[in-house]
């Protein structure tokens, strides 16, 4: 199992190391297959099963929504924490889907508020931009900042969770 995956899901990883016979049910584990917790979602195998609220295929819907709300957008910054293991899966999917939507991607790794400001301010210098904001501890902690910067620069943003919209974000598609 990858070290980054273990760091992101410490409880499930610790339980996995502790036993191979006691049943374990996880919740909200991003990419449980890629993380090595289950063989596949339909037939997990072993003693671990659970629920995930991350489905990488949602990326296509994010790009579709972006096209519907802002058809002139040609560039998308994907705001994400590169230390979050689910980011890599989402980035692979968005890179695969982007050409069919006619957009150029800018993966924008952020780890703190200063990087968020720098990335969004820099991205906003060119026209025809929009954002996809992946959810993790960093982007969640700084959601008000991300929402304010997107609004200030007229960058339509698609978020994974409804609580970004409740806080003033434009649109979300995913788990509530």
N, C-alpha and C positions, 0 to 999 in steps of 0.2 A: 504494500500500500504506500502511496506517496506521502511524504512527510507533511506537505502543505495541507493535504486532505485531513490528516490526523489533527492538525492544529485547528482547523476550522470546525471540526465536529468532535470535540474532546470527550463528551459523555458517551457517545456511541462507540468511538474508538476505544475508550477505556473498557467499556463493557465487552467489546469484541475480543480484546486482549485477555480479559479475565475469564471468559468461559466460551466453550463451543457447544454446550449442551443446554443451558438454561435459555428459554425463549426470550428474545429481546425485540421490542417494538420501538422503532424510532419515529419521530415526527420532525418535519421541516428540515430534512437533510437534503441538501442540494446534491444532485448526481450520485445517488447511492450506488449505482452500478459502477461508474467511473471511480468512485471512492473505495471500491472493493468491499462494500458492506453486503451486497447481494449480487447474485449471478445475473438476474434480470428482474424487471418489475413484475412480470406475470408469474414467474416461478422463482422466488428469491433463493431457494435452497438454503441449506444450513439452518442456523437457529435465529437468524435476524430477518425481520420484515418491517414494514412501516409505511409511512406516508411522506410524500414530498410535495412541496408547493412550487417547485421549480420544474418547468418543462421548457427545454431549450427551443422547441418548435414554436413557442409563442412569439419568437423574434419576427417571423413572417407577418404576424398580425400587427405587431408594433409598426413595422415598415408600411403595411397597408393603411393603418390608421393615420400615420404621418402623411402619407400621400393624399388621403382624403381631406385632412384638415389644413394642409399646406402644400398644395401640388407643386409650387415653384421651388421647393427645397431640393437642392442638389448635393448638399454636404450634410453628413450626420456625425456629430461627436458622440461617442459612446462613453459616458461618464461612468467609471467603474474603479473599484479598488483592485489593483493587480495582485494583491495578496489574498484575495478571496477566491477560493478554488472554483466557485460556480461561474466567475467572470470568464474564465477561459472557454467554458462550454458555450456561453452566450455569445462570446466574440466569434468563435468558429461558425456558429449558426448565422450570425448577422453578416459575416464576411461572405458566406455562401449565398445568402438571400439578396444582399444589396444590389448586385448587378441587375437582377430582374426588376428592381424598382428604380433603376437609374440614379443611384446615389453613390457618392464617394464617401468612404468611412474614414473617421479619424478616431482610433481607439485612444481614449484619454484617461490614463491612469492617475488616480488621485488618492492621497493618503491622509490629507489634512485640509483645513480651511484655506490655507495659503495656496496650496496647489489647485484647489477648486477655483479660487478667484483667478489665478494665473491662466489656467486652462480655458475657462469660459470667456474671460476677457480677451485672450489671444484668439480664440476661435471666432469670436463675434466681430473681429476686424474685417472679415470678408463677408460678403452678402450671401444669401441663399443657404443659410445654415439652420439646423435643428438639432435637438438633443434626444438621445435615448439615455435614461438614467437607470442604471442597474442598482439593485438594492443590496446593501450590506451595512455593517455597523458604521462605516465612515459616511456613506451617502445618507443614511438615515439620520445620523447625528447632525448633519449639516444640511438637511432638506430645506430649511427656511432660507439659507444662503443660496442654495442651488435654484430654488424657485424664484427668489428675488433677482438673481443675476439673469436668469432666463427671461423674466418679464422685462427687466431694464433694457436688455439687448434685443428684444423681439424674437427670441429663439423658441419656437414651438417645441415642447418637450413631452415625450411619452414616458410614463413611469410604470413600474411593475405593480405597485400597491396603491390602493385607494387613499390611504392616509396622506400621500403626497398631494392628491387633488383636494382633500379636505383642508390641507394647509395652504392651498392656493395654486397648486400646480395645474397644468392645462388638462391632461388626460391620463388615464391609467388603463391598463389591460393586464389582468392577471388575478392572482389571489387578492381577496379583499383585505 
